[in-house]
Amino acid sequence: MGKPSSGETGLIATHVIVGDGITALAFLESCRLCPGDTVLLLGRNASEFGRGVAYAKGQVGTPWRFAYLLNSPADDIDPAFADWLAQRWTMVQDVMQGRAPNWLAAAAPLVEAGDIHGVNAPREFYGDFMREQARATIARLERQGTQVRTLDDAATTLSVASDGITLTTAAGRTITAATVDVAPGGPSTLRIDGDDGPFSAPTVFGQEARIADHIKAGREIFCIGGNASMLDVLRLCQSLIPDEALRFVACAPDGDIPAPLIPRVPRKLTQPVLTTGHQTAQTLLDEIWHAIESAKAAGDGMREIRAGFRAHFLAHPLTSYLPNPEEARRVPATLRFWLRGGTRDTILDMHRLVSAGKAQMVPGFVTAVEHGPTGATVHISDGRDTHTQRQTGFVVNCAGAGHNSRYDPLTQNLLDQGLIEVCPVSKGLKVGAFCQTKSPAIRHLSPATTIIGEEVMAMPLYDAHMLRTYAGRARMPTTAAAS
């Protein structure tokens, strides 16, 4: 696998893949390249292609290195990953021995039941697996005579001409290619006034050392949001101090903790039966709600329900039940809320800590954070007329994407050129059939994508399995000349 030298500023490739995570790898796996072609893998961490930001290697020696877990059981992420994990279980045990929180103890009931496939693995292990998949894919391409090169850099702009595509990078390089795949991460976290100050951090990732100082000092840690990032902050706390020393608060609109995704043996998936011909989003949502409640009454847990609906909508697009695309776009936000779920280990810990008075869920929307000499004041609204304040120690923004979130520079450049669009209903990204942009030479797929061609994503693509599925279905881009 070739790597351009740092002095190269003008590069030429047959095909460029922008991104270095699971979507970029899925695009590479489906590429139809010929002997003599050159594919360039362009991303900030392209030398570790396949990991991306979500599954990157943690900092060696930090207590929290293996603390962050996958949201779903291993075989819901990928059955091949579950097999990989089981085959390396001795290594996993050695790595995780003695770590806090005690992940091995949480996994023990599943392991004793012969269900290693059901554990919520540390995310770095999934990165190891994806890195191996990437190496195997690159080796296959090189055996067929395709040259694969990597470049650790970030694409910032793109221009399309009849004779090819020109990309520019953050480091000032110019790259020309016949076709391009763009596989960025999701948009930035919703920014809150005051979320980056002496007693706040705009995100947990990359801010761990600073947050850790406040955790170890015994400060109350206040999370804006109740999603997976909030659970990561809880794991960060648990990696540093014992549970009895914890002071942890999370503020979410409904004040609820997501349901834990608990696997059972034998595996089962809820199998929804829905009728076609709906005219409005509301009638379809009413039927979906009835199906969810019926599944719960039959004993299905959220893991069975969520995975079952995911599989169902991958095989039966939302618009097959609700042909009006405008109405179909009104379904996913509600469906996402109903099917919320997350890491079994951390959510069960959260329930236990709430019962013990060491953690708290607060309903509401954080509107601002103010900083004083010794801590922060969080301003909270109920979304109507009631506003309250809370004095706290340190605030971490885990709100997820929102109305003022920003995309990566290249995605924003594509939006500015009209090559992709923002859906006016979901506010997510809209691309053409098979992930094509308005240029046939460029494909784009992101966790923020909510519409592909005529298909409305029933469930969000912040899911490794779904991203890989849609990337695998995408049609190889064609050059402008060929079209």
C-alpha positions in Angstrom: 0.0 0.0 0.0 1.6 3.2 -1.2 1.8 6.4 0.9 2.4 9.8 -0.8 5.4 11.7 0.5 4.8 14.8 2.6 6.3 17.0 -0.2 3.8 16.0 -2.8 1.3 18.7 -3.6 -0.3 17.6 -6.9 -1.6 14.0 -6.9 -3.5 12.1 -9.6 -5.8 9.1 -8.9 -8.4 7.1 -10.8 -10.7 7.2 -7.8 -10.5 9.0 -4.4 -12.3 8.0 -1.3 -12.6 10.9 1.2 -12.9 9.6 4.7 -11.3 6.9 6.8 -14.1 5.1 8.7 -16.6 2.4 8.2 -18.5 4.1 5.4 -15.3 4.8 3.5 -14.3 1.2 3.8 -17.7 0.0 2.6 -17.3 2.2 -0.5 -13.8 0.7 -1.1 -15.1 -2.9 -0.7 -17.7 -2.3 -3.4 -15.4 -0.4 -5.8 -15.1 -1.9 -9.3 -11.5 -1.0 -10.1 -9.2 -2.4 -12.9 -5.6 -3.4 -13.0 -3.5 -0.2 -13.4 -6.1 2.0 -11.6 -5.0 4.1 -8.6 -7.3 4.6 -5.6 -6.4 7.3 -3.1 -7.7 7.0 0.5 -7.8 10.5 1.8 -8.6 11.2 5.5 -7.2 12.7 8.6 -6.3 9.2 9.8 -6.1 7.4 6.5 -3.1 5.5 7.6 -5.4 3.7 10.0 -8.1 3.4 7.3 -11.3 1.6 8.5 -11.3 2.9 12.1 -12.6 6.5 11.6 -13.1 8.7 14.6 -15.6 6.5 16.4 -13.4 3.5 16.6 -10.0 5.0 16.8 -7.2 3.8 19.1 -7.4 5.3 22.5 -4.5 7.1 24.1 -2.1 4.5 25.6 -2.0 4.5 29.4 -5.2 6.5 30.1 -7.7 4.9 32.4 -10.5 5.5 29.9 -8.8 4.0 26.9 -11.2 1.0 26.7 -14.1 2.5 28.6 -16.3 3.5 25.7 -18.5 0.7 24.5 -20.5 -0.1 21.4 -24.2 0.7 21.8 -25.4 -2.7 20.6 -24.5 -6.3 21.2 -21.6 -7.5 19.0 -23.6 -9.6 16.7 -26.1 -6.8 16.1 -23.2 -4.7 14.9 -21.8 -7.4 12.6 -21.9 -11.2 13.1 -18.4 -11.4 11.7 -17.2 -9.1 14.4 -18.9 -11.2 17.0 -17.0 -14.2 15.7 -13.8 -12.2 15.6 -14.3 -11.2 19.3 -15.1 -14.7 20.4 -12.0 -16.1 18.7 -9.8 -13.5 20.6 -11.6 -13.7 23.9 -8.4 -14.6 25.8 -6.7 -11.5 24.5 -9.8 -9.4 25.3 -9.7 -10.7 28.9 -6.1 -9.9 29.3 -6.6 -6.3 28.0 -9.6 -5.7 30.2 -8.4 -7.3 33.4 -8.4 -4.9 36.3 -10.0 -2.0 34.5 -12.6 0.2 35.9 -15.5 0.0 35.6 -15.4 -3.8 35.7 -16.4 -4.6 32.2 -15.5 -8.3 32.5 -17.8 -8.7 35.5 -20.7 -7.1 33.5 -19.9 -9.4 30.6 -19.6 -12.5 32.8 -23.3 -13.6 32.7 -23.3 -13.6 28.9 -19.9 -15.4 28.7 -21.1 -18.0 31.2 -24.2 -18.6 29.1 -22.0 -19.1 26.0 -23.0 -15.8 24.5 -19.8 -13.8 23.9 -21.6 -12.6 20.8 -23.9 -10.6 23.0 -21.4 -8.4 24.8 -21.2 -4.7 24.3 -17.5 -4.6 23.3 -15.2 -1.6 23.8 -15.3 0.4 20.6 -11.6 0.2 20.0 -11.9 -3.6 19.5 -14.4 -2.9 16.7 -11.8 -0.6 15.3 -9.2 -3.4 15.4 -11.7 -5.6 13.5 -12.4 -2.9 10.9 -8.8 -2.2 10.4 -8.2 -5.9 9.6 -11.1 -5.8 7.2 -9.5 -2.8 5.5 -6.1 -4.4 5.2 -7.7 -7.5 3.6 -9.7 -5.3 1.1 -6.6 -3.3 0.2 -4.5 -6.5 -0.3 -7.2 -7.9 -2.6 -7.2 -4.8 -4.7 -3.4 -4.8 -4.9 -3.3 -8.5 -6.0 -5.5 -7.6 -8.9 -3.1 -4.8 -9.9 -4.9 -1.8 -8.4 -2.6 0.6 -6.6 -3.9 1.8 -3.3 -2.4 4.9 -1.7 -3.2 6.6 1.6 -2.9 10.3 2.6 -3.4 11.7 6.1 -5.1 15.0 5.2 -8.6 16.5 5.0 -10.3 17.4 1.8 -11.9 20.9 2.0 -13.2 21.8 -1.5 -14.1 20.1 -4.7 -14.7 21.3 -8.3 -16.1 19.3 -11.2 -15.1 19.7 -14.8 -15.7 17.7 -17.9 -12.2 16.1 -17.7 -12.3 15.2 -14.0 -12.6 16.4 -10.4 -10.2 18.5 -8.5 -10.0 18.4 -4.7 -8.0 20.7 -2.4 -6.9 19.8 1.1 -6.3 21.4 4.4 -2.6 21.0 3.9 -2.7 22.8 0.5 -2.5 19.8 -1.7 -4.3 19.5 -5.1 -5.7 16.1 -6.1 -7.3 15.2 -9.4 -9.4 12.2 -10.0 -12.0 10.7 -12.4 -14.5 9.7 -9.6 -14.8 10.5 -5.9 -16.6 9.0 -2.9 -17.2 11.3 0.0 -17.8 9.4 3.3 -17.6 12.0 6.2 -18.7 11.7 9.8 -21.8 13.3 11.1 -22.3 17.0 11.8 -20.9 18.7 14.9 -22.6 18.8 18.2 -25.4 21.4 18.8 -23.6 24.3 20.3 -24.9 25.8 23.5 -24.0 29.3 24.7 -21.2 28.9 27.2 -20.5 25.3 26.4 -16.7 25.9 26.0 -15.3 27.7 29.0 -13.5 27.2 32.3 -16.1 24.8 33.6 -17.5 23.3 30.4 -16.4 21.3 27.4 -18.2 21.3 23.9 -17.7 17.5 23.6 -16.3 14.6 25.6 -14.0 13.3 22.8 -10.5 14.8 22.9 -11.4 16.7 26.1 -11.0 13.8 28.4 -7.9 14.9 30.2 -9.4 18.3 31.1 -12.7 16.7 32.2 -10.8 14.1 34.2 -9.2 16.8 36.4 -12.7 18.0 37.4 -14.0 14.4 38.0 -11.0 13.5 40.2 -11.5 16.8 42.1 -14.9 15.6 43.2 -17.0 18.1 41.1 -20.5 17.3 40.0 -20.4 16.5 36.3 -23.4 17.8 34.3 -24.2 16.4 30.8 -26.3 18.3 28.3 -28.3 15.4 26.6 -29.2 11.9 27.4 -27.8 10.0 24.5 -24.8 7.7 23.9 -22.3 10.5 24.5 -23.8 11.0 27.9 -23.2 7.3 28.6 -19.6 7.8 27.5 -19.1 10.6 30.0 -20.5 8.3 32.7 -18.0 5.6 31.7 -15.2 8.2 31.8 -16.2 9.0 35.4 -16.3 5.4 36.4 -12.8 4.8 34.9 -11.4 7.4 37.3 -13.3 7.3 40.6 -15.3 4.7 42.5 -19.1 4.8 42.1 -19.7 5.9 45.7 -17.7 9.1 44.9 -19.7 9.9 41.8 -21.8 13.1 41.4 -23.4 12.8 37.9 -26.3 14.6 36.3 -27.8 14.4 32.8 -30.4 16.7 31.4 -32.6 15.5 28.5 -35.9 16.7 27.1 -37.9 13.9 28.6 -35.7 13.2 31.6 -35.7 9.5 30.7 -32.8 7.0 30.4 -32.7 5.1 27.1 -33.7 1.4 27.2 -30.8 -1.1 27.5 -30.3 -3.4 24.5 -30.2 -6.7 26.3 -29.5 -9.8 24.1 -31.1 -13.1 24.9 -30.5 -16.7 23.7 -31.9 -17.8 21.4 -31.8 -14.6 19.4 -35.1 -13.3 18.2 -36.2 -10.3 16.1 -39.5 -8.6 16.3 -41.2 -9.1 12.9 -43.5 -6.1 12.3 -46.6 -6.6 10.0 -47.6 -3.3 8.6 -50.3 -2.4 6.1 -49.6 -0.4 2.9 -51.5 2.6 1.5 -51.2 5.0 4.3 -52.0 8.6 3.4 -50.5 10.4 6.4 -47.5 9.9 8.7 -49.8 9.9 11.7 -51.8 6.8 10.6 -48.6 4.9 9.9 -47.1 6.0 13.2 -50.3 4.8 15.0 -49.8 1.4 13.4 -46.1 1.2 14.3 -46.9 2.2 17.9 -49.4 -0.6 18.1 -46.8 -3.1 16.7 -44.3 -1.9 19.3 -46.7 -2.3 22.1 -47.8 -5.7 20.9 -44.2 -6.8 20.7 -43.6 -5.7 24.3 -46.7 -7.5 25.4 -45.4 -10.7 23.7 -42.2 -10.4 25.8 -39.9 -8.7 23.3 -37.3 -6.4 24.8 -36.0 -3.2 23.1 -33.1 -5.1 21.6 -35.5 -7.5 19.7 -37.8 -4.6 18.8 -35.1 -2.2 17.6 -33.1 -4.8 15.6 -36.3 -6.2 14.2 -37.6 -2.8 12.9 -34.1 -2.1 11.5 -34.1 -5.3 9.5 -37.7 -4.7 8.4 -37.1 -1.2 7.1 -33.9 -2.3 5.3 -36.0 -4.8 3.4 -39.2 -2.7 3.1 -38.6 1.0 2.6 -40.8 3.4 4.5 -42.3 4.8 1.3 -43.7 1.3 0.4 -46.2 2.0 3.3 -46.5 5.7 2.9 -46.0 6.7 -0.8 -46.2 10.5 -0.1 -42.5 11.4 0.4 -43.4 14.6 2.3 -45.4 12.6 4.8 -42.8 9.8 4.9 -40.2 12.4 6.1 -42.3 13.1 9.2 -42.0 9.5 10.5 -38.3 9.0 11.3 -38.0 11.6 14.1 -40.8 10.0 16.1 -39.7 6.4 15.3 -36.1 7.2 16.4 -37.5 8.4 19.8 -39.6 5.3 20.3 -36.8 2.9 19.4 -34.1 4.6 21.5 -31.7 2.1 23.1 -28.1 1.9 24.1 -25.3 0.1 25.9 -26.7 -2.5 28.3 -23.7 -2.2 30.7 -23.8 1.6 31.1 -27.6 2.0 31.2 -28.0 -0.6 33.9 -25.2 1.2 35.8 -27.1 4.4 35.3 -30.3 3.0 36.8 -28.4 1.6 39.7 -26.6 4.9 40.4 -29.9 6.9 40.1 -31.4 4.5 42.7 -28.4 5.0 45.0 -28.6 8.8 44.7 -25.2 9.1 42.9 -26.7 10.1 39.5 -29.7 12.1 38.4 -31.8 12.6 35.3 -33.3 16.1 34.9 -36.0 16.9 32.3 -35.6 20.0 30.1 -33.5 21.9 27.6 -30.3 23.6 28.5 -30.3 27.1 27.0 -27.0 28.5 28.3 -24.1 27.9 30.6 -22.6 30.6 32.7 -19.2 30.5 34.4 -18.3 31.7 37.9 -15.1 31.6 39.9 -15.7 28.0 41.2 -18.2 26.4 38.8 -21.0 26.7 36.3 -24.6 27.8 36.3 -26.8 25.9 33.9 -30.0 27.5 32.5 -32.8 25.0 31.9 -36.1 25.5 30.1 -39.0 23.1 30.0 -39.7 24.1 26.4 -42.6 26.3 27.4 -42.6 29.1 30.1 -40.7 27.6 33.0 -37.0 28.4 33.4 -34.7 27.1 36.2 -31.1 27.3 37.1 -28.7 24.7 38.6 -25.3 25.3 40.1 -22.9 22.5 39.1 -19.2 21.7 38.9 -18.4 21.0 35.2 -20.6 20.8 32.1 -20.1 18.5 29.1 -22.1 19.1 25.9 -23.6 15.7 24.8 -26.5 17.2 22.9 -25.9 15.7 19.5 -26.6 17.4 16.3 -29.0 20.4 16.0 -30.1 23.4 14.0 -26.7 25.2 14.3 -24.5 22.1 13.8 -21.8 22.4 11.2 -20.8 19.8 8.6 -17.2 19.1 7.6 -15.8 21.6 5.1 -16.1 19.3 2.1 -19.7 18.4 2.8 -20.5 22.1 3.3 -18.7 22.8 0.0 -20.9 20.3 -1.8 -24.0 21.8 -0.2 -22.9 25.3 -1.3 -22.6 24.0 -4.9 -25.9 22.3 -4.8 -24.4 18.9 -5.4 -26.3 17.6 -2.4 -29.2 19.1 -0.4 -30.6 19.5 3.1 -34.1 17.9 3.6 -36.4 20.7 4.7 -38.3 18.4 7.0 -35.7 16.2 8.7 -32.9 18.7 8.2 -30.6 15.8 7.3 -28.8 15.3 4.0 -30.5 14.3 0.8 -28.6 12.5 -2.0 -29.7 10.8 -5.2 -30.4 7.2 -5.9 -27.5 4.9 -5.0 -25.9 7.7 -3.0 -25.1 9.7 -6.2 -24.8 13.5 -6.0 -25.9 15.9 -8.8 -22.6 14.9 -10.4 -22.6 11.3 -11.6 -18.9 11.2 -10.8 -19.4 11.7 -7.0 -21.1 9.7 -4.3 -21.8 10.9 -0.8 -23.0 9.1 2.3 -23.0 10.3 5.9 -24.6 9.3 9.2 -26.6 12.6 8.7 -28.1 11.3 5.4 -31.9 10.9 5.7 -32.9 10.6 2.0 -31.3 8.4 -0.7 -33.1 8.8 -4.0 -36.8 8.2 -3.3 -36.1 6.3 -0.1 -36.5 8.0 3.3 -34.4 6.5 6.0 -36.8 5.1 8.6 -34.1 4.9 11.2 -31.0 7.1 11.5 -27.8 6.0 9.9 -25.8 6.5 13.1 -25.5 2.7 13.0 -22.6 0.9 11.6 -24.7 -1.9 10.1 -27.0 0.5 8.3 -24.2 2.6 6.9 -22.4 -0.4 5.5 -25.7 -1.7 4.0 -26.4 1.5 2.1 -22.8 2.0 1.1 -22.8 -1.6 -0.3 -26.0 -0.8 -2.3 -24.5 2.3 -3.8 -23.7 2.3 -7.5 -20.1 3.0 -8.6 -19.8 6.6 -9.8 -19.2 7.2 -13.5 -17.0 9.9 -15.0 -18.6 13.0 -16.4 -17.4 12.1 -19.8 -18.9 8.6 -19.6 -22.3 10.0 -18.5 
